Amino acid sequence: MEATIVSDRLKHYPVLLNEVISVISPQHGGTFIDSTFGQGGFTKKILNYKNTKVIGIDRDINSEIIGKKIQEKFPNRFLFKNLRFSNLSNLKLKNENIRGIVFDLGYSLNQIKEEKKGLSFNSKGKLNMMMGLNKFSANDVINNLEGNQIAKILKYFGDENDAKIIARNIVKERQSKRIDTQKLVKIIEKSKRKKNYKIHFATKTFQALRIFVNSEISELICGLISSVKVLKKGGTLAVITFHSLEDKIVKYFFKSLSENKSISRYLPKVEQKKILFKMLIKKPIIPSVKEVKENPSSRSAKLRYLIKLEDAHEIESDISEKFSHLLDIENLGLRL
């Protein structure tokens, strides 16, 4: 869940860069959190504006190399932390004027191509999919969880229609030999009932495993909750999603906060609850035709943003309850 995927023929750059900069308005100064630092595309752009500071966080330790280079150039304006964004609240932000927080929930081409990570169905060798600071790998999932548990992961995290068949064949095949990446791809191909694919037949299964291995549901929910707490009045939370499941979570969270009243600890007790957040536009911002042409991987990107109207730390949200069924599936990882 880190930086943005780009096509092979182009140098890496973040999707919807200009649109994100437009909504977070770094020209007014302040501190910004790049929650999915990746290769530093958003960070570099923000630091082009005077009176800005950026805290970049990323669970992928490989991002630290880029982070150090930026830190050398901006020693007093940039800080990198190898951290999962669910732990964003652990940062010492008491004296920081947090004006914007950015999440880019895609993956970079570098990450996709890195054989050790095994994010792609073109990878070879042992299943992995760990982005960093993980407790288990895809290898642990495929070779140890029960068939019905694997089927749940594929169905709910990948929207895989043939989840039960794939899971059943995984359990059958692993009885004789542990399953690696290429073996899993063959199992999926054999299990699929429909053979005319609009997307690669292994895409949904690999998406589901990646989401499960990296606890992407709880990461996103905790990251969103932490973000709205640390934002200052007038600050903006901007999130770019790439698939329907994560967009559904972000959309619900933003809608809920902008329509339901919460309590601000800075308001007198006699006052009633207030709406503390606002969405200026309800529909997501999508890449231009020009951007999609230059970078086809950006076609599924959606940008949503939320503005904080009052300083408040105690934010009321039922997002964890709303998506408790997904969190329950994620908790299957506790068995590994």
Secondary structure as the mmCIF struct_conf table of DSSP 4:
data_model
#
loop_
_struct_conf.conf_type_id
_struct_conf.id
_struct_conf.beg_label_comp_id
_struct_conf.beg_label_asym_id
_struct_conf.beg_label_seq_id
_struct_conf.end_label_comp_id
_struct_conf.end_label_asym_id
_struct_conf.end_label_seq_id
STRN STRN1 GLU A 2 GLU A 2
BEND BEND1 ALA A 3 ALA A 3
TURN_TY1_P TURN_TY1_P1 ASP A 8 ARG A 9
BEND BEND2 LEU A 10 LEU A 10
TURN_TY1_P TURN_TY1_P2 VAL A 15 LEU A 16
HELX_RH_AL_P HELX_RH_AL_P1 LEU A 17 ILE A 24
HELX_RH_3T_P HELX_RH_3T_P1 PRO A 26 HIS A 28
STRN STRN2 GLY A 30 ASP A 34
TURN_TY1_P TURN_TY1_P3 SER A 35 THR A 36
TURN_TY1_P TURN_TY1_P4 GLY A 38 GLN A 39
HELX_RH_AL_P HELX_RH_AL_P2 GLY A 41 LEU A 47
TURN_TY1_P TURN_TY1_P5 ASN A 48 ASN A 48
BEND BEND3 TYR A 49 TYR A 49
TURN_TY1_P TURN_TY1_P6 LYS A 50 ASN A 51
STRN STRN3 THR A 52 ASP A 58
BEND BEND4 ARG A 59 ARG A 59
TURN_TY1_P TURN_TY1_P7 ILE A 61 ASN A 62
HELX_RH_AL_P HELX_RH_AL_P3 SER A 63 LYS A 73
BEND BEND5 PHE A 74 PHE A 74
TURN_TY1_P TURN_TY1_P8 PRO A 75 ARG A 77
STRN STRN4 PHE A 78 ASN A 82
HELX_RH_3T_P HELX_RH_3T_P2 PHE A 85 ASN A 90
BEND BEND6 LEU A 91 LEU A 91
TURN_TY1_P TURN_TY1_P9 LYS A 94 ASN A 95
STRN STRN5 ILE A 98 ASP A 104
STRN STRN6 GLY A 106 GLY A 106
HELX_RH_AL_P HELX_RH_AL_P4 LEU A 109 LYS A 113
TURN_TY1_P TURN_TY1_P10 GLU A 115 LYS A 117
BEND BEND7 SER A 120 SER A 120
TURN_TY1_P TURN_TY1_P11 PHE A 121 ASN A 122
BEND BEND8 GLY A 125 LYS A 126
BEND BEND9 GLY A 132 LEU A 133
BEND BEND10 LYS A 135 LYS A 135
HELX_RH_AL_P HELX_RH_AL_P5 ALA A 138 ASN A 144
BEND BEND11 LEU A 145 LEU A 145
HELX_RH_AL_P HELX_RH_AL_P6 GLY A 147 GLY A 158
TURN_TY1_P TURN_TY1_P12 ASN A 161 ASP A 162
HELX_RH_AL_P HELX_RH_AL_P7 ALA A 163 ARG A 174
TURN_TY1_P TURN_TY1_P13 GLN A 175 SER A 176
BEND BEND12 LYS A 177 LYS A 177
HELX_RH_AL_P HELX_RH_AL_P8 THR A 181 SER A 191
BEND BEND13 ARG A 193 ARG A 193
BEND BEND14 LYS A 198 ILE A 199
TURN_TY1_P TURN_TY1_P14 PHE A 201 ALA A 202
HELX_RH_AL_P HELX_RH_AL_P9 THR A 203 VAL A 213
TURN_TY1_P TURN_TY1_P15 ASN A 214 SER A 215
HELX_RH_AL_P HELX_RH_AL_P10 GLU A 216 VAL A 230
HELX_LH_PP_P HELX_LH_PP_P1 LEU A 231 LYS A 232
TURN_TY1_P TURN_TY1_P16 LYS A 233 GLY A 234
STRN STRN7 THR A 236 THR A 241
BEND BEND15 HIS A 243 HIS A 243
HELX_RH_AL_P HELX_RH_AL_P11 SER A 244 GLU A 259
BEND BEND16 ASN A 260 ASN A 260
STRN STRN8 SER A 262 SER A 262
TURN_TY1_P TURN_TY1_P17 ARG A 265 TYR A 266
BEND BEND17 LEU A 267 LEU A 267
TURN_TY1_P TURN_TY1_P18 LYS A 269 VAL A 270
BEND BEND18 GLU A 271 GLU A 271
HELX_LH_PP_P HELX_LH_PP_P2 GLN A 272 LYS A 273
STRN STRN9 LYS A 274 LYS A 274
STRN STRN10 PHE A 277 LYS A 278
BEND BEND19 LEU A 280 LEU A 280
BEND BEND20 LYS A 282 LYS A 283
HELX_LH_PP_P HELX_LH_PP_P3 PRO A 284 PRO A 284
STRN STRN11 ILE A 285 ILE A 285
HELX_RH_AL_P HELX_RH_AL_P12 VAL A 289 GLU A 294
HELX_RH_3T_P HELX_RH_3T_P3 PRO A 296 SER A 300
STRN STRN12 LYS A 302 LYS A 308
BEND BEND21 GLU A 310 GLU A 310
BEND BEND22 HIS A 313 HIS A 313
HELX_RH_AL_P HELX_RH_AL_P13 ILE A 319 LYS A 322
TURN_TY1_P TURN_TY1_P19 PHE A 323 PHE A 323
HELX_RH_AL_P HELX_RH_AL_P14 SER A 324 GLU A 330
HELX_RH_3T_P HELX_RH_3T_P4 ASN A 331 ARG A 335
#
